[in-house]
Amino acid sequence: MKCHVFVDFDGTIAPSDTTDLLLEQFADPRWQDIEDEWKAGRIGSRECLVRQIDLVRATPDELDAFVSGIGIDPSFPAFVSLCQAQDYHVTVVSDGLDRAVGAVLAQAGIDLPYFANHLEWLGGDRWRLGFPHARSDCRSLSGNCKCQFAEAAVGAVRVVVGDGRSDFCVSERADLVLAKGALAQHCRGNDLPYFGFHTFDEARDLLARWIEESAAVGDGRQSLRDE
């Protein structure tokens, strides 16, 4: 079975939102007002992130030292191992910051392709955010439109693992959704099939069971609902 697994980073691989942690540490407190505008639906995540990153004051050494203290779900490597044993392709897709995503994965010894928004150093303690994976037709106005990666996985069973708003649209294009947090609520509210999980120990077990059941019925595109 050809399969592509798309995994969110902030709040999923990393239990905490690394962007929020960085903003709490280095940004003017006004970043929270911008966050409230985004949560209320008055602005998209792209505008939200641009305005928030503009408030950050940190040198590269300060930022990297802080990121080095951020960990991942300790059971994520075992989840990756299960996927690799099945010859499933795993990609990390994040609406967060590429500098943080890459550093945290590397220090955890995880070698996976990842796609996120580009954090560019402007010199001194100033930063700018770029969006190499944005799309003008993105329904949620995300900086990184995850749907494009799922759409490119032509002929593959698509598995989405996530927790937040940036996963809403792509979950509707998935054959299997493993969800927690706001994504689980979205799936329940929109009658989308999913499995709920809290840690990657649970996600690994759910995926393993789904693989077994798919093999038994000969259909890798079944989707099951979490009751």
One Martini backbone bead per residue (centre of mass of N, CA, C, O) as a GRO file, in nm:
protein
  227
    1MET     BB    1   0.091   0.040   0.027
    2LYS     BB    2   0.059   0.359  -0.061
    3CYS     BB    3   0.199   0.608   0.171
    4HIS     BB    4   0.120   0.933   0.326
    5VAL     BB    5   0.255   1.118   0.603
    6PHE     BB    6   0.114   1.400   0.775
    7VAL     BB    7   0.287   1.613   1.013
    8ASP     BB    8   0.255   1.802   1.263
    9PHE     BB    9   0.417   2.009   1.503
   10ASP     BB   10   0.262   2.209   1.669
   11GLY     BB   11   0.116   2.014   1.924
   12THR     BB   12   0.243   1.731   1.825
   13ILE     BB   13   0.542   1.674   1.823
   14ALA     BB   14   0.526   1.930   1.982
   15PRO     BB   15   0.343   1.985   2.259
   16SER     BB   16   0.419   2.271   2.203
   17ASP     BB   17   0.413   2.596   2.091
   18THR     BB   18   0.693   2.737   1.964
   19THR     BB   19   0.598   3.017   1.881
   20ASP     BB   20   0.476   3.100   2.152
   21LEU     BB   21   0.734   3.067   2.316
   22LEU     BB   22   0.895   3.284   2.162
   23LEU     BB   23   0.700   3.518   2.215
   24GLU     BB   24   0.707   3.510   2.525
   25GLN     BB   25   1.024   3.565   2.533
   26PHE     BB   26   1.069   3.806   2.272
   27ALA     BB   27   0.800   3.964   2.269
   28ASP     BB   28   0.582   4.183   2.257
   29PRO     BB   29   0.275   4.172   2.420
   30ARG     BB   30   0.105   4.241   2.154
   31TRP     BB   31   0.085   3.950   2.035
   32GLN     BB   32  -0.184   3.876   2.183
   33ASP     BB   33  -0.373   4.061   2.025
   34ILE     BB   34  -0.322   3.924   1.753
   35GLU     BB   35  -0.418   3.644   1.839
   36ASP     BB   36  -0.712   3.731   1.895
   37GLU     BB   37  -0.778   3.805   1.604
   38TRP     BB   38  -0.737   3.520   1.491
   39LYS     BB   39  -0.938   3.364   1.675
   40ALA     BB   40  -1.182   3.557   1.568
   41GLY     BB   41  -1.132   3.578   1.236
   42ARG     BB   42  -1.003   3.866   1.131
   43ILE     BB   43  -0.743   3.694   1.065
   44GLY     BB   44  -0.491   3.539   0.934
   45SER     BB   45  -0.203   3.362   0.990
   46ARG     BB   46  -0.017   3.530   0.815
   47GLU     BB   47  -0.066   3.808   0.944
   48CYS     BB   48  -0.014   3.726   1.231
   49LEU     BB   49   0.286   3.637   1.200
   50VAL     BB   50   0.408   3.892   1.086
   51ARG     BB   51   0.335   4.079   1.327
   52GLN     BB   52   0.473   3.910   1.549
   53ILE     BB   53   0.768   3.891   1.439
   54ASP     BB   54   0.807   4.207   1.445
   55LEU     BB   55   0.823   4.186   1.783
   56VAL     BB   56   1.089   4.053   1.777
   57ARG     BB   57   1.380   4.027   2.019
   58ALA     BB   58   1.659   3.847   1.879
   59THR     BB   59   1.919   3.671   1.855
   60PRO     BB   60   2.034   3.392   1.717
   61ASP     BB   61   2.155   3.279   1.980
   62GLU     BB   62   1.905   3.318   2.157
   63LEU     BB   63   1.706   3.156   1.991
   64ASP     BB   64   1.863   2.884   1.971
   65ALA     BB   65   1.890   2.836   2.277
   66PHE     BB   66   1.587   2.815   2.328
   67VAL     BB   67   1.519   2.583   2.126
   68SER     BB   68   1.709   2.364   2.265
   69GLY     BB   69   1.472   2.327   2.503
   70ILE     BB   70   1.293   2.179   2.294
   71GLY     BB   71   1.070   1.917   2.276
   72ILE     BB   72   0.937   1.597   2.217
   73ASP     BB   73   0.761   1.338   2.170
   74PRO     BB   74   0.899   1.040   2.280
   75SER     BB   75   0.707   0.858   2.067
   76PHE     BB   76   0.773   0.952   1.774
   77PRO     BB   77   1.001   0.761   1.672
   78ALA     BB   78   0.817   0.505   1.674
   79PHE     BB   79   0.624   0.607   1.460
   80VAL     BB   80   0.832   0.637   1.237
   81SER     BB   81   0.924   0.339   1.237
   82LEU     BB   82   0.656   0.222   1.147
   83CYS     BB   83   0.641   0.366   0.878
   84GLN     BB   84   0.916   0.263   0.764
   85ALA     BB   85   0.842  -0.043   0.781
   86GLN     BB   86   0.601   0.024   0.558
   87ASP     BB   87   0.702   0.242   0.349
   88TYR     BB   88   0.631   0.522   0.456
   89HIS     BB   89   0.579   0.853   0.397
   90VAL     BB   90   0.727   1.129   0.584
   91THR     BB   91   0.585   1.458   0.663
   92VAL     BB   92   0.651   1.780   0.772
   93VAL     BB   93   0.380   2.013   0.849
   94SER     BB   94   0.404   2.373   0.896
   95ASP     BB   95   0.289   2.698   1.047
   96GLY     BB   96   0.568   2.764   1.131
   97LEU     BB   97   0.918   2.757   1.200
   98ASP     BB   98   1.191   2.641   1.041
   99ARG     BB   99   1.415   2.687   1.253
  100ALA     BB  100   1.269   2.525   1.476
  101VAL     BB  101   1.197   2.259   1.342
  102GLY     BB  102   1.483   2.172   1.253
  103ALA     BB  103   1.622   2.184   1.534
  104VAL     BB  104   1.439   1.987   1.692
  105LEU     BB  105   1.471   1.741   1.510
  106ALA     BB  106   1.782   1.720   1.521
  107GLN     BB  107   1.810   1.691   1.840
  108ALA     BB  108   1.624   1.416   1.812
  109GLY     BB  109   1.717   1.248   1.547
  110ILE     BB  110   1.528   1.360   1.307
  111ASP     BB  111   1.495   1.250   0.956
  112LEU     BB  112   1.291   1.482   0.788
  113PRO     BB  113   1.085   1.625   0.594
  114TYR     BB  114   1.022   1.988   0.582
  115PHE     BB  115   0.748   2.239   0.611
  116ALA     BB  116   0.774   2.600   0.640
  117ASN     BB  117   0.821   2.894   0.756
  118HIS     BB  118   1.042   3.166   0.691
  119LEU     BB  119   1.311   3.261   0.894
  120GLU     BB  120   1.454   3.589   0.880
  121TRP     BB  121   1.747   3.750   0.918
  122LEU     BB  122   1.820   4.118   0.956
  123GLY     BB  123   1.973   4.171   1.200
  124GLY     BB  124   2.053   4.152   1.504
  125ASP     BB  125   1.706   4.139   1.648
  126ARG     BB  126   1.579   4.088   1.360
  127TRP     BB  127   1.273   3.976   1.182
  128ARG     BB  128   1.140   3.768   0.908
  129LEU     BB  129   0.854   3.647   0.727
  130GLY     BB  130   0.808   3.373   0.508
  131PHE     BB  131   0.604   3.212   0.217
  132PRO     BB  132   0.681   2.943   0.020
  133HIS     BB  133   0.378   2.777   0.088
  134ALA     BB  134   0.177   2.961  -0.028
  135ARG     BB  135  -0.178   3.032  -0.108
  136SER     BB  136  -0.429   3.223  -0.244
  137ASP     BB  137  -0.658   2.972  -0.201
  138CYS     BB  138  -0.651   2.960   0.097
  139ARG     BB  139  -0.901   2.922   0.327
  140SER     BB  140  -0.709   2.998   0.600
  141LEU     BB  141  -0.455   3.174   0.535
  142SER     BB  142  -0.200   3.026   0.538
  143GLY     BB  143   0.136   3.008   0.518
  144ASN     BB  144   0.096   2.687   0.507
  145CYS     BB  145  -0.039   2.491   0.261
  146LYS     BB  146  -0.120   2.157   0.310
  147CYS     BB  147  -0.286   2.062   0.061
  148GLN     BB  148  -0.059   2.048  -0.156
  149PHE     BB  149   0.071   1.784  -0.045
  150ALA     BB  150  -0.171   1.598  -0.071
  151GLU     BB  151  -0.222   1.646  -0.378
  152ALA     BB  152   0.072   1.529  -0.463
  153ALA     BB  153  -0.029   1.235  -0.352
  154VAL     BB  154  -0.064   1.048  -0.595
  155GLY     BB  155  -0.208   0.733  -0.520
  156ALA     BB  156  -0.216   0.783  -0.214
  157VAL     BB  157  -0.241   0.731   0.106
  158ARG     BB  158  -0.375   0.973   0.339
  159VAL     BB  159  -0.215   1.093   0.634
  160VAL     BB  160  -0.330   1.281   0.920
  161VAL     BB  161  -0.144   1.469   1.176
  162GLY     BB  162  -0.314   1.665   1.436
  163ASP     BB  163  -0.444   1.989   1.623
  164GLY     BB  164  -0.525   2.231   1.417
  165ARG     BB  165  -0.619   2.473   1.192
  166SER     BB  166  -0.399   2.392   0.970
  167ASP     BB  167  -0.565   2.094   0.947
  168PHE     BB  168  -0.852   2.118   0.840
  169CYS     BB  169  -0.840   2.097   0.527
  170VAL     BB  170  -0.656   1.839   0.497
  171SER     BB  171  -0.853   1.641   0.645
  172GLU     BB  172  -1.058   1.639   0.391
  173ARG     BB  173  -0.812   1.475   0.212
  174ALA     BB  174  -0.820   1.224   0.387
  175ASP     BB  175  -0.814   0.874   0.480
  176LEU     BB  176  -0.662   0.952   0.755
  177VAL     BB  177  -0.725   1.067   1.096
  178LEU     BB  178  -0.514   1.209   1.349
  179ALA     BB  179  -0.654   1.356   1.649
  180LYS     BB  180  -0.636   1.669   1.830
  181GLY     BB  181  -0.793   1.901   1.971
  182ALA     BB  182  -0.916   2.112   1.736
  183LEU     BB  183  -0.930   1.888   1.522
  184ALA     BB  184  -1.125   1.700   1.669
  185GLN     BB  185  -1.352   1.907   1.687
  186HIS     BB  186  -1.383   1.948   1.384
  187CYS     BB  187  -1.456   1.657   1.311
  188ARG     BB  188  -1.707   1.637   1.486
  189GLY     BB  189  -1.859   1.896   1.370
  190ASN     BB  190  -1.815   1.762   1.050
  191ASP     BB  191  -1.826   1.451   1.022
  192LEU     BB  192  -1.526   1.338   1.047
  193PRO     BB  193  -1.317   1.097   1.019
  194TYR     BB  194  -1.147   0.963   1.320
  195PHE     BB  195  -0.869   0.958   1.545
  196GLY     BB  196  -0.797   0.975   1.874
  197PHE     BB  197  -0.522   1.153   2.048
  198HIS     BB  198  -0.228   1.232   2.267
  199THR     BB  199  -0.005   1.032   2.180
  200PHE     BB  200   0.225   0.845   1.990
  201ASP     BB  201   0.150   0.582   2.112
  202GLU     BB  202  -0.143   0.592   2.016
  203ALA     BB  203  -0.091   0.651   1.716
  204ARG     BB  204   0.066   0.392   1.659
  205ASP     BB  205  -0.160   0.192   1.738
  206LEU     BB  206  -0.372   0.297   1.538
  207LEU     BB  207  -0.208   0.255   1.281
  208ALA     BB  208  -0.157  -0.047   1.315
  209ARG     BB  209  -0.457  -0.128   1.311
  210TRP     BB  210  -0.523  -0.006   1.035
  211ILE     BB  211  -0.326  -0.179   0.875
  212GLU     BB  212  -0.451  -0.451   0.947
  213GLU     BB  213  -0.742  -0.390   0.845
  214SER     BB  214  -0.665  -0.316   0.557
  215ALA     BB  215  -0.538  -0.590   0.485
  216ALA     BB  216  -0.793  -0.766   0.545
  217VAL     BB  217  -0.981  -0.595   0.322
  218GLY     BB  218  -0.806  -0.457   0.087
  219ASP     BB  219  -0.832  -0.142   0.209
  220GLY     BB  220  -0.650   0.168   0.227
  221ARG     BB  221  -0.935   0.375   0.239
  222GLN     BB  222  -1.025   0.360   0.511
  223SER     BB  223  -1.249   0.511   0.757
  224LEU     BB  224  -1.257   0.603   1.102
  225ARG     BB  225  -1.444   0.655   1.394
  226ASP     BB  226  -1.440   0.836   1.679
  227GLU     BB  227  -1.629   0.770   1.983
   0.00000   0.00000   0.00000
